[in-house]
Amino acid sequence: KQWYQRRVAITAGDESPDRKGGLQSANQLLEKLAKMKEFAEKKRREMEGEFKVPDAPVRRDKQGNKIDKMLEEAKESAENEEERIKLEKFMMYSKGLVQTKEAAAKKADNQYEMTKPMARYNDDQDLNSLLKQKGRDEDPMNKFMEKKKKSKLLQLLSFH
């Protein structure tokens, strides 16, 4: 009898729909299922109420009018956008236009070089032209080659 009384005491506090075992008809199962859904929905609503976040306090300006938070954020984002553009221009000019362009060209060149295979051979035209373009200060022919390039450029420009 004690175990039965404990069982009754445990289930008496439970608000869930009655639980029955054994064979049941389809109508009984449908009713039981509907009761369980109602019970679950009721519990969910109770839990929502417990964890509901309180509304934010109303902000007002000096005249006492309500401040629309969304409108304020939109204005601030527009102002921030203008400031961001000004700051980007300032940063671009403070870094130096030539250095920025050189860095972008170097990055593009590195991307192009990464597409090539790792093994480079003697007949690789890109490598040969790259090495020919590099001028070395200790090279005695460097000044002569620079003069030659300048004269070719002047001839090309004078013909057009």
C-alpha positions in Angstrom: 0.0 0.0 0.0 2.8 2.4 0.7 4.2 2.2 -2.8 0.8 2.8 -4.2 0.2 5.9 -2.0 3.6 7.3 -3.1 2.7 6.8 -6.7 -0.6 8.5 -6.2 1.2 11.4 -4.4 3.7 11.8 -7.2 1.1 11.7 -10.0 -1.3 14.0 -8.1 1.0 17.0 -8.4 1.5 16.3 -12.1 -0.8 18.4 -14.3 -0.2 16.4 -17.4 -3.0 14.5 -19.1 -4.0 11.2 -17.7 -1.6 8.4 -18.6 -3.0 4.9 -19.3 -1.3 1.8 -20.5 -2.6 -1.2 -22.3 -4.9 -1.5 -25.3 -6.6 1.7 -26.5 -8.9 2.5 -29.3 -8.0 5.0 -32.1 -10.4 7.6 -30.7 -8.9 7.3 -27.2 -5.4 7.7 -28.7 -6.5 10.8 -30.7 -8.1 12.3 -27.6 -5.0 11.6 -25.5 -2.8 13.1 -28.3 -5.0 16.3 -28.4 -4.8 16.6 -24.6 -1.0 16.2 -24.7 -0.6 18.9 -27.4 -2.8 21.3 -25.4 -0.8 20.5 -22.3 2.5 21.1 -24.1 1.3 24.4 -25.6 0.1 25.5 -22.1 3.5 24.7 -20.6 5.3 26.5 -23.5 3.2 29.7 -23.0 4.0 29.6 -19.2 7.7 29.2 -20.0 7.5 32.1 -22.4 5.9 34.3 -19.8 8.7 33.6 -17.3 11.5 34.4 -19.7 9.9 37.4 -21.5 12.3 40.3 -21.9 10.8 43.6 -20.6 10.3 46.3 -23.2 13.0 48.9 -23.5 12.4 52.2 -21.8 11.0 55.0 -23.9 13.5 57.7 -24.7 12.4 61.3 -25.1 14.1 64.5 -26.4 14.1 67.9 -24.7 10.7 68.8 -25.9 9.2 65.5 -24.5 8.7 63.8 -27.9 9.4 60.1 -28.2 12.7 59.3 -29.9 12.4 56.7 -32.7 15.4 54.5 -32.2 15.3 53.1 -35.8 15.2 56.6 -37.2 18.1 57.7 -35.0 20.2 54.7 -36.1 19.5 55.4 -39.7 20.7 59.0 -39.4 23.8 57.9 -37.5 24.6 55.3 -40.1 24.3 57.9 -42.8 26.6 60.2 -40.9 29.0 57.3 -40.2 29.0 56.4 -43.9 30.1 59.9 -44.8 32.7 59.9 -42.1 34.0 56.5 -43.2 34.3 57.7 -46.8 36.3 60.8 -45.7 38.5 58.6 -43.5 39.2 56.2 -46.3 40.2 59.1 -48.6 42.4 60.5 -45.9 44.1 57.1 -45.3 44.6 56.6 -49.0 46.3 60.0 -49.4 48.3 59.6 -46.2 49.7 56.3 -47.2 50.7 57.6 -50.6 49.0 57.0 -54.0 52.2 55.6 -55.6 52.9 53.2 -52.8 49.3 52.0 -52.8 49.4 51.4 -56.6 52.8 49.7 -56.4 51.4 47.4 -53.7 48.4 46.5 -55.8 50.6 45.9 -58.8 52.8 43.6 -56.8 49.9 41.7 -55.4 48.5 41.2 -58.9 51.9 40.1 -60.1 52.2 37.6 -57.3 48.8 36.2 -58.1 49.8 35.8 -61.7 53.1 34.1 -60.7 51.2 31.7 -58.4 49.2 30.4 -61.4 52.4 29.1 -62.9 54.0 25.7 -62.1 56.6 25.6 -59.3 59.3 24.2 -61.6 60.7 26.8 -64.0 62.9 25.8 -66.9 65.5 27.6 -69.0 63.1 28.2 -71.9 60.4 29.9 -69.7 59.7 33.2 -71.5 58.0 34.9 -68.6 60.9 34.2 -66.2 63.5 35.4 -68.8 61.6 38.6 -69.5 61.2 39.2 -65.8 64.9 38.8 -65.1 65.8 41.0 -68.1 63.6 43.8 -66.8 65.3 43.9 -63.4 68.1 46.5 -63.4 71.1 45.9 -61.1 73.2 48.7 -59.9 76.5 46.8 -60.1 75.8 45.8 -63.8 78.1 47.9 -66.1 75.7 47.5 -69.0 72.7 48.8 -67.0 73.3 52.5 -67.9 73.7 51.6 -71.5 70.5 49.5 -71.6 68.6 52.4 -69.9 69.8 54.8 -72.5 68.8 52.4 -75.2 65.3 51.9 -73.8 64.8 55.7 -73.6 65.9 56.2 -77.2 63.5 53.5 -78.4 60.7 55.2 -76.5 61.5 58.6 -77.9 61.6 57.1 -81.4 58.2 55.5 -80.9 56.7 58.7 -79.5 58.1 60.8 -82.3 56.7 58.6 -85.1 53.2 58.8 -83.8 
